[in-house]
Amino acid sequence: MTPGFRLGTVEGFFGRQWSWQARKHHADFLAQQGFTTYLYAPKNDVYLRKQWFEPYPADTFNELTALAAHASALGLEFGVGLSPFELYRDFSAVQRDKLLRKLDQLNQLQAPLLAVLFDDMLGDLPGLATTQLAIFDCIRAHSNASHFVLCPTYYSDDPLLVKHFGPQPERYLEELGQALPQEVDIFWTGPKVISPAYPRDHLLSVGERLRRKPLLWDNYPVNDAKRLTPFLHLLPFSQRPYFSLEPVLELCSGLLANPMNQAALSQISLVSLAQLAGTPRSTAAAGNPAALALLSADTQRFQHEGLDKFDDLERQRFYHRYAALLPDPMAREVCDWLQGAYTFDPACLT
């Protein structure tokens, strides 16, 4: 793997969140496989997004502090993704003071990485880049993090972003790239929000616009969208259509994969990413051999057919096979999935 290349995960999905225990196990997994980075940024952590101005309750913040310390002890670069929702619509002195108070609390984590995320918000506003840069500069000046990442509102060339968040302001990305210091990374998801591959020509073009190598936010194996929750993405990265890691290693500053809502099951595909990158400790997936054997047999159906293609009898048959392996965490996640516990809930977007 290229020296200095960030390889890890961004816990950046909507929907059902991981438990704190699952997060610690995920950090253990990342360290065991030779990954470098764990960015904590769940979309439904309201204290980082929709209610970013509210301080974390003490018990929740204690859990987050313990996670940061655990990841640090493992040698991982731990980070938090702060998403001050549409703050750029009213970056007044009052709002700035709220932001500084939030940063005072986040600074207690001693996390080396801070991501400022403006994704999945309204973007069709005058002076968008200018205001976002002012917010970012304020955060960078007040944070004790040693490395920063910015996620633009338009983080892909996918027309879906224009459809949902309005037309992209002219030269928006170029303005960000010109103003941000070179040591600041900029997230990018590729040609699409969920990109099957990252063509060399595309990465070169993006690098020119951003004036730096992009940091890939790779939306695989994530399955949080309405059309994705019926599926479990268990296939290796190498079996994604047209996917190659070679141009990514050459033309990007790193790749952070967005896992599934199922923490344990995400390890199956993530192991293949470590193997492709040639990390020093990449090995086979850890887990109950019996559960892994069942999942290997069912991978194609879970990945390509999904819940909507299973009738009640077939769901029951699958359920009983995996329930026999409980309390294995992978089996538990399959059983919960079969019972609809991860079904998309539109309320998660509000």
C-alpha positions as CSV (number, residue, x, y, z in Angstrom):
1,M,0.0,0.0,0.0
2,T,1.2,3.5,-0.8
3,P,2.8,5.2,2.2
4,G,0.5,7.8,3.8
5,F,-2.6,6.3,2.1
6,R,-5.6,6.4,4.4
7,L,-7.4,3.1,4.3
8,G,-10.3,2.5,6.6
9,T,-14.0,3.0,7.2
10,V,-16.4,5.9,7.6
11,E,-19.4,4.9,9.7
12,G,-21.5,7.3,7.7
13,F,-24.8,5.7,7.0
14,F,-28.4,6.5,7.7
15,G,-30.7,4.1,9.6
16,R,-30.2,1.7,12.5
17,Q,-26.9,2.5,14.3
18,W,-24.3,0.2,15.6
19,S,-24.0,-0.5,19.3
20,W,-21.0,0.9,21.2
21,Q,-19.8,-2.6,21.7
22,A,-20.1,-3.3,18.0
23,R,-18.0,-0.1,17.3
24,K,-15.2,-1.3,19.6
25,H,-15.2,-4.7,17.8
26,H,-15.1,-2.9,14.5
27,A,-12.0,-0.9,15.7
28,D,-10.5,-4.2,16.7
29,F,-11.2,-5.7,13.3
30,L,-9.7,-2.6,11.5
31,A,-6.5,-2.9,13.5
32,Q,-6.2,-6.6,13.0
33,Q,-6.6,-6.2,9.2
34,G,-4.0,-3.4,8.9
35,F,-6.4,-0.5,8.2
36,T,-5.3,2.9,9.3
37,T,-8.5,5.0,10.0
38,Y,-11.9,4.9,11.6
39,L,-14.1,7.9,11.1
40,Y,-17.2,8.0,13.3
41,A,-20.0,9.9,11.5
42,P,-23.4,8.2,11.6
43,K,-26.0,10.2,9.9
44,N,-28.5,9.5,12.7
45,D,-26.2,10.8,15.5
46,V,-28.3,13.9,15.9
47,Y,-25.6,15.5,18.0
48,L,-23.3,15.6,15.0
49,R,-25.9,16.6,12.4
50,K,-29.5,17.8,12.9
51,Q,-28.9,18.9,16.5
52,W,-25.2,19.6,16.2
53,F,-25.6,22.6,18.4
54,E,-26.7,20.5,21.4
55,P,-24.0,19.1,23.7
56,Y,-23.7,15.3,23.9
57,P,-25.5,13.9,27.0
58,A,-22.9,12.7,29.5
59,D,-23.5,9.0,29.1
60,T,-23.3,9.1,25.3
61,F,-20.2,11.3,25.3
62,N,-18.6,8.9,27.8
63,E,-19.2,6.1,25.3
64,L,-17.8,8.1,22.4
65,T,-14.7,9.0,24.5
66,A,-14.1,5.4,25.4
67,L,-14.4,4.5,21.7
68,A,-11.8,7.2,20.7
69,A,-9.4,5.9,23.4
70,H,-9.9,2.3,22.4
71,A,-9.2,3.1,18.7
72,S,-6.1,5.2,19.7
73,A,-4.8,2.4,21.8
74,L,-5.0,0.1,18.8
75,G,-2.9,2.5,16.7
76,L,-5.8,3.7,14.6
77,E,-6.4,7.2,13.4
78,F,-9.8,8.0,15.0
79,G,-12.0,10.8,13.7
80,V,-15.4,12.4,14.1
81,G,-17.5,13.8,11.3
82,L,-19.2,17.0,12.3
83,S,-22.1,17.9,10.0
84,P,-23.5,21.3,11.2
85,F,-26.7,21.0,9.2
86,E,-27.2,23.9,6.9
87,L,-25.3,26.2,9.2
88,Y,-24.2,28.1,6.1
89,R,-27.8,29.5,5.8
90,D,-27.2,31.5,9.0
91,F,-23.6,31.7,10.1
92,S,-24.3,34.6,12.5
93,A,-22.3,35.4,15.6
94,V,-24.9,33.5,17.7
95,Q,-24.5,30.4,15.6
96,R,-20.7,30.8,15.6
97,D,-20.7,30.7,19.4
98,K,-22.8,27.5,19.4
99,L,-20.3,26.0,17.0
100,L,-17.3,26.9,19.3
101,R,-19.1,25.4,22.3
102,K,-19.6,22.2,20.3
103,L,-15.9,22.1,19.4
104,D,-15.0,22.6,23.0
105,Q,-16.7,19.3,23.8
106,L,-15.3,17.5,20.7
107,N,-11.8,18.6,21.6
108,Q,-12.1,16.6,24.8
109,L,-12.0,13.4,22.7
110,Q,-8.4,14.2,21.6
111,A,-9.3,12.7,18.2
112,P,-6.6,13.3,15.6
113,L,-9.0,13.5,12.7
114,L,-12.0,15.9,12.2
115,A,-14.2,15.8,9.1
116,V,-16.5,18.7,8.4
117,L,-19.4,17.3,6.4
118,F,-21.7,19.5,4.2
119,D,-23.1,16.5,2.4
120,D,-26.8,15.8,1.8
121,M,-28.0,19.4,2.4
122,L,-29.5,22.1,0.3
123,G,-26.8,23.5,-2.0
124,D,-28.5,25.9,-4.4
125,L,-27.5,29.1,-2.5
126,P,-25.5,32.2,-3.4
127,G,-22.0,32.2,-2.0
128,L,-22.2,28.6,-0.9
129,A,-18.4,27.9,-1.2
130,T,-17.5,31.2,0.5
131,T,-19.7,30.6,3.6
132,Q,-18.7,27.0,3.9
133,L,-15.1,28.0,3.8
134,A,-15.7,30.6,6.6
135,I,-17.3,27.8,8.7
136,F,-14.5,25.5,8.0
137,D,-11.8,28.1,8.8
138,C,-13.6,28.8,12.1
139,I,-13.6,25.0,13.0
140,R,-10.0,24.5,12.0
141,A,-8.9,27.4,14.1
142,H,-10.7,26.1,17.2
143,S,-10.2,22.4,16.9
144,N,-7.3,20.4,18.4
145,A,-7.4,17.8,15.6
146,S,-4.2,17.3,13.6
147,H,-5.8,16.5,10.3
148,F,-9.0,17.8,8.6
149,V,-11.3,16.6,5.9
150,L,-14.1,18.6,4.2
151,C,-17.0,16.9,2.4
152,P,-18.6,19.3,-0.2
153,T,-22.3,19.5,-0.7
154,Y,-21.6,18.3,-4.2
155,Y,-19.4,15.3,-3.6
156,S,-19.9,13.6,-6.9
157,D,-20.9,14.4,-10.5
158,D,-24.0,12.3,-10.0
159,P,-27.1,14.1,-11.3
160,L,-28.9,12.8,-8.2
161,L,-27.3,15.5,-6.1
162,V,-28.7,18.3,-8.3
163,K,-32.1,16.6,-8.2
164,H,-32.2,16.5,-4.5
165,F,-30.2,19.6,-3.4
166,G,-30.5,22.0,-6.3
167,P,-28.1,23.1,-9.1
168,Q,-24.5,23.2,-8.1
169,P,-23.2,26.8,-8.0
170,E,-20.8,27.6,-10.8
171,R,-17.2,26.8,-10.0
172,Y,-18.2,25.6,-6.5
173,L,-15.6,22.8,-6.3
174,E,-12.9,24.9,-7.9
175,E,-13.4,27.6,-5.3
176,L,-13.1,25.1,-2.5
177,G,-10.0,23.5,-4.0
178,Q,-8.3,26.8,-4.5
179,A,-9.0,28.2,-1.0
180,L,-8.4,25.1,1.2
181,P,-4.8,24.4,2.3
182,Q,-3.2,21.5,0.6
183,E,-3.0,19.4,3.7
184,V,-6.8,19.4,4.0
185,D,-8.5,16.4,2.3
186,I,-11.7,16.6,0.3
187,F,-14.1,13.7,0.2
188,W,-15.4,12.5,-3.2
189,T,-17.6,9.5,-4.0
190,G,-16.7,9.1,-7.6
191,P,-18.8,9.5,-10.8
192,K,-21.9,8.4,-8.8
193,V,-23.0,8.6,-5.2
194,I,-22.6,4.8,-5.3
195,S,-19.8,4.2,-7.8
196,P,-19.1,0.7,-9.0
197,A,-15.6,1.8,-10.0
198,Y,-13.2,4.8,-10.2
199,P,-11.9,5.3,-13.7
200,R,-8.4,6.8,-14.0
201,D,-9.5,9.7,-16.3
202,H,-12.2,10.6,-13.8
203,L,-9.9,10.7,-10.8
204,L,-7.4,12.8,-12.8
205,S,-10.1,15.3,-13.7
206,V,-11.4,15.5,-10.1
207,G,-7.9,16.0,-8.8
208,E,-7.5,19.0,-11.2
209,R,-10.7,20.6,-10.0
210,L,-9.9,20.1,-6.3
211,R,-6.2,20.9,-6.7
212,R,-5.3,17.7,-4.7
213,K,-5.9,14.0,-4.7
214,P,-9.4,13.3,-3.6
215,L,-10.1,11.2,-0.5
216,L,-12.6,8.6,-1.6
217,W,-15.8,8.0,0.4
218,D,-16.6,4.6,-1.0
219,N,-20.3,3.7,-0.7
220,Y,-19.7,0.0,-0.6
221,P,-20.8,-2.2,1.2
222,V,-23.3,0.3,2.6
223,N,-26.9,-0.7,2.4
224,D,-28.9,2.1,4.1
225,A,-30.9,3.5,1.2
226,K,-34.5,2.5,0.6
227,R,-33.5,0.4,-2.4
228,L,-30.6,-1.2,-0.6
229,T,-31.8,-2.3,2.9
230,P,-33.3,-5.5,1.4
231,F,-29.8,-6.7,0.5
232,L,-26.7,-7.8,2.3
233,H,-23.5,-6.8,0.5
234,L,-21.1,-9.7,1.2
235,L,-19.2,-10.0,-2.1
236,P,-15.6,-9.0,-2.1
237,F,-14.5,-5.6,-3.5
238,S,-12.8,-7.4,-6.4
239,Q,-16.2,-8.7,-7.6
240,R,-17.7,-5.2,-8.0
241,P,-18.1,-4.6,-11.7
242,Y,-15.1,-2.8,-13.2
243,F,-13.6,-2.1,-9.8
244,S,-9.8,-1.7,-9.6
245,L,-7.8,-0.4,-6.7
246,E,-4.7,0.5,-8.8
247,P,-5.9,4.0,-9.9
248,V,-7.2,4.7,-6.4
249,L,-3.9,4.0,-4.8
250,E,-2.1,6.2,-7.3
251,L,-4.5,9.1,-7.7
252,C,-6.3,9.4,-4.3
253,S,-5.1,10.3,-0.8
254,G,-7.1,7.4,0.7
255,L,-10.2,5.3,0.6
256,L,-12.7,5.1,3.5
257,A,-15.4,2.5,2.9
258,N,-18.9,3.1,4.2
259,P,-20.0,-0.2,5.9
260,M,-23.5,-1.7,6.1
261,N,-25.9,-1.2,9.0
262,Q,-24.8,-4.7,10.0
263,A,-21.4,-4.2,11.7
264,A,-20.3,-7.8,11.9
265,L,-21.4,-8.8,8.4
266,S,-19.5,-5.8,7.0
267,Q,-16.3,-7.5,7.9
268,I,-16.7,-10.1,5.1
269,S,-16.3,-7.7,2.3
270,L,-14.0,-5.3,4.1
271,V,-11.4,-8.1,4.5
272,S,-11.2,-8.2,0.7
273,L,-10.4,-4.5,0.6
274,A,-7.4,-5.0,3.0
275,Q,-6.2,-7.9,0.9
276,L,-6.4,-5.9,-2.3
277,A,-4.5,-3.1,-0.7
278,G,-1.9,-5.5,0.6
279,T,-2.0,-4.3,4.2
280,P,0.6,-5.8,6.4
281,R,-1.9,-7.9,8.4
282,S,-4.7,-8.6,6.0
283,T,-6.1,-12.1,6.6
284,A,-9.2,-14.1,6.1
285,A,-12.4,-12.9,7.8
286,A,-12.6,-13.5,11.5
287,G,-15.8,-15.2,12.7
288,N,-17.6,-18.4,13.5
289,P,-16.6,-20.9,10.8
290,A,-20.1,-22.3,10.7
291,A,-21.6,-18.9,10.2
292,L,-19.1,-18.0,7.5
293,A,-19.8,-21.3,5.7
294,L,-23.6,-20.6,5.7
295,L,-23.0,-17.1,4.5
296,S,-20.7,-18.2,1.7
297,A,-23.4,-20.5,0.4
298,D,-26.1,-17.7,0.7
299,T,-24.0,-14.7,-0.5
300,Q,-25.3,-14.6,-4.0
301,R,-28.9,-14.7,-3.0
302,F,-28.5,-12.2,-0.2
303,Q,-26.6,-9.8,-2.4
304,H,-28.6,-10.0,-5.6
305,E,-32.1,-11.2,-4.7
306,G,-32.7,-9.8,-1.3
307,L,-35.6,-9.9,1.1
308,D,-38.2,-8.9,-1.5
309,K,-37.7,-12.1,-3.5
310,F,-38.1,-14.4,-0.5
311,D,-41.5,-15.6,0.4
312,D,-42.5,-16.2,4.1
313,L,-41.6,-19.9,4.0
314,E,-38.2,-19.2,2.6
315,R,-37.5,-16.4,5.1
316,Q,-38.4,-18.9,7.9
317,R,-36.1,-21.5,6.5
318,F,-33.2,-19.0,6.3
319,Y,-34.1,-17.8,9.8
320,H,-34.0,-21.2,11.5
321,R,-30.6,-22.0,9.8
322,Y,-29.0,-18.9,11.3
323,A,-30.9,-18.9,14.6
324,A,-29.2,-22.3,15.3
325,L,-25.9,-20.4,15.5
326,L,-27.0,-17.7,18.0
327,P,-25.6,-15.8,19.8
328,D,-23.0,-15.5,17.0
329,P,-23.1,-11.8,15.9
330,M,-23.1,-12.4,12.2
331,A,-26.0,-14.9,12.7
332,R,-27.8,-12.4,14.9
333,E,-27.6,-9.7,12.2
334,V,-28.9,-12.1,9.5
335,C,-31.8,-13.1,11.7
336,D,-32.6,-9.4,12.5
337,W,-32.4,-8.6,8.7
338,L,-34.7,-11.4,7.8
339,Q,-37.2,-10.1,10.4
340,G,-37.2,-6.6,8.9
341,A,-35.2,-4.9,11.6
342,Y,-33.1,-3.0,9.1
343,T,-36.0,-1.9,6.8
344,F,-35.6,1.6,5.6
345,D,-37.5,4.1,7.7
346,P,-38.0,7.6,6.1
347,A,-38.0,9.1,9.6
348,C,-34.2,8.5,9.7
349,L,-33.8,11.3,7.2
350,T,-35.4,13.9,9.5
